[in-house]
Amino acid sequence: MAKYSYYNRDLSWLSFNYRVLEEVKDESNPLYERIKFLAIYSNNLEEFYQVRVSYYRQLLENNDMLPEGFSEKNPAKILKQINNIVSQTQAEFHEIFKNQIVPELKKNGILLLEKGAELSKKQLDYLETVFDSEVLSTIQPVLLVKKKIYPFLKTGQVYLSLELYSKDSAFKAIGKRRPKYGLIKLPTDHNISRFISLPEDKGVFPIIFLDDMMMHFIHKIFPGYSVKDWHSIKLTRDADLDYDEFEGKDLIKAISSIKKSRSLGAPNRFLHYRSMPERMLNFLLATLHIDNSITVKGGTHHNFRDFFGFPNPYSPELEYPALSRIRIPDFLARGSIATAVNEKDYLLSVPYQTYDHFIQFLREATRDESVEEIMSTQYRVATHSEVVSALIDAAENGKKVTVFVELKARFDEEANLLYANEMMKAGIKIIYSIPYLKVHAKVALIVRKPGSELKSQAFLGTGNFNEKTARLYSDHGLFTSHEGIIDDLTNLFAHLEDQKIKMNFGHILVPNYNMVERFKELIDQEIKHAQNGRTGYILLKMNGLQDPQMVDKLYEASEAGVKIDLLIRGACILKTGKKFSKNIRIIRIVDRFLEHARVFVFSNNGENIIYLGSADWMKRNLYRRIECDFPLYDEDLKKEIMDILKIQLKDNVKACMIGEKMRNIRIINDKPLVRSQMDTYDYLKEKYGAKS
């Protein structure tokens, strides 16, 4: 029998997504923030089915794909567990929406007109004008005929399924009339909003789902038929596309057709109203060639990710007040960021501090005559990216610019290809993906001419170079001119450009070269401290912990008496509450901002060794990607990171402990209330004092 055991990573991820759902229930959150968490939960689940559930279905079809050491030899069992859990939480999701969110909207003068709501003639006239002018021309109704008409359902799109009766047969007795079934796709892919706002009426703002609005005018879509019943359905398809072996033009060709490829993926979830009549459900399954094993019960409406765009007539009321972003005073006092970074390292913690500092860092390099070259990785960038714009400006100003574009960033492949083409037109040298590896490192390097007054400098991050997510994700970045780190990054970019060049690093950690070995070495060091009567302590913050090798090392350290704190937001296979994990606690924080940073602290007998970086301890990150974890050497920055982590460990408002069976156990104690994200903002505001 194996010495250690683990949770299934995907069942543990469902525990995280349930924690997101708990934020919808939290009445201390502003109403529209609760609605936003509805959308986050729904969007998370959609991607989960597109990718992770697709993975299990692929295993079902091909046992040869089972990876070595795969902990679950029965993918069908895992799929059943997933669908059971999701069905249960979907029921709770819709109960929360119906019994908490909708009444709270009404209390605030926002009336959500749901299925069956009675409308006044004035409202119907208004909606009919909208329907006729904006919606009707986009609708392509289908009358279903079993074994003859087999419509193809687009992934992630909501469809309305209708039970129809011909008006010509109205004279027949009800029992002798045969139903027909129709199908309509919601035209949200035609830039039509899921929600239609009606004119304000006596201080009340009515809003109606597009689905329900369309059904008021169904006679214009299916003339000659009356509707007895209707329900919405949705199909999710496999989006876990395999293009790891492609390179060069073949990869570009594969990416160019990726949208079409995803739309044709195998079905893996059929979502339907939990009270849909059995006759209608069976007809749909048979006609659409859908296996009953992928059915999941939902509520009246689907695609709650559309609630990201739910109208707020009182905005910015009912939302969190915007934070004033904190500036680093030295960057202002020294006249330029480069001048300040030339003398010492600086830490940037978003979204609390302004991401404009990184954009300015690039813009300064664009104008600096001593700059010889700018090199950067690109994994996910914002729409209308200021980062890309700065790099293009640099190239147009005569700078040599090299950008490694990871075309295999899932769901961002097309956007990355588009930006790559734009940058190439501006004269930027583009390096594309490496076969069988993803480049997930977040690094930018400013190379200056030899003998320049300013040294070469770099920015290394835990998150993407994306100004949009920098307002929503909690991440850290390091501005540095440390010669050893600069040399390592120069070597890294040389390898990305030519894989024949051997990588050799003295400071940064990169998978398949020194990352896993260094982390194991540091864990062993803490074990020796504990065995010799000194304090052994490890503090790790990650998005996910899924590599059994690293989990085993943590179990080993726990058995040796090393105290271990884990701040893990998402999937985590490490089991708490076991003899081999008695010295380990796991804390999960879900709040206003997405906790996205990766931080690795080893106490080193009181002289902390700290790394930050892009790599979670997931198999994919540690063995199948180019990542970059980097050390903090500046003692003041080490203290800053430790202060922030200590605040998070004290959180008793938005934190929970991960208990046995992956339960989210809220931290409730009699200590002063600590909400780590807001307290971190206050900490940085007090330390730096300057706001944008």
Buried (B, 14 or more C-beta within 10 A) or exposed (E): EEEBBBBBBBBBBBBBBBBBBBBBEBEEBBBBBBBBBBBBBBBBBBBBBBBBBBBBBBBBEEEEEEEEEEBBEEBEEBBEBBBEBBBEBBBBBBEBBEEBBBEBBEEBBBBBBBBEBEBEEEBBEBBBEBBEEBBBEBBEBBBBEEEEEEBEBBBBBBBBBBBBBBEEEEEEEEEEBEBBBBBBBBBBEEEBEBBBBBEEEEEEBBBBBBBBBBBBBBEBBBEEBBBBBBBBBBBBBBBBBEBBEBBEEEBBEBBEEBEEBBBEBEBBBBBBBBEBBEEBBEBBBEBBEBEEEBBBBBBBBBBBBBBBEBBBBBEEEBBBEEBEBBBBEBBEEBEBBBBBBBEBBBBBBBBBBBBBBBBBBBBBBBEBEBBBBBBBBBBBBBEEBBBBBBBBBBBEBEBBBBBBBBBBBBEBBBBBBEBBEBBBEBBBBBBBBBBEBBBBBBBBBBBBEEEBEBBBBBBBBBBBBBBBBBBBBBBBBBBBBBEBBBBBBBBBBBBBBEEEEEBEBEBBBBBBBBBBEBBBEBBBBBBEBBEEEEBBBBBBBBBBBBBBBBBBBBBBBBBBBBBBBBBBBBBBBBBBEBEBBEBBBBBBBBBBBBBBBBBBBBBBBEEBBBBBBBBBBBBBBBBBBBBBBBBBBBEEBBEBBBEBBBBBBBBBBBBBBBBEEBEBEEBEEEEEEBBBBBBBBEBBBEEBEBEE
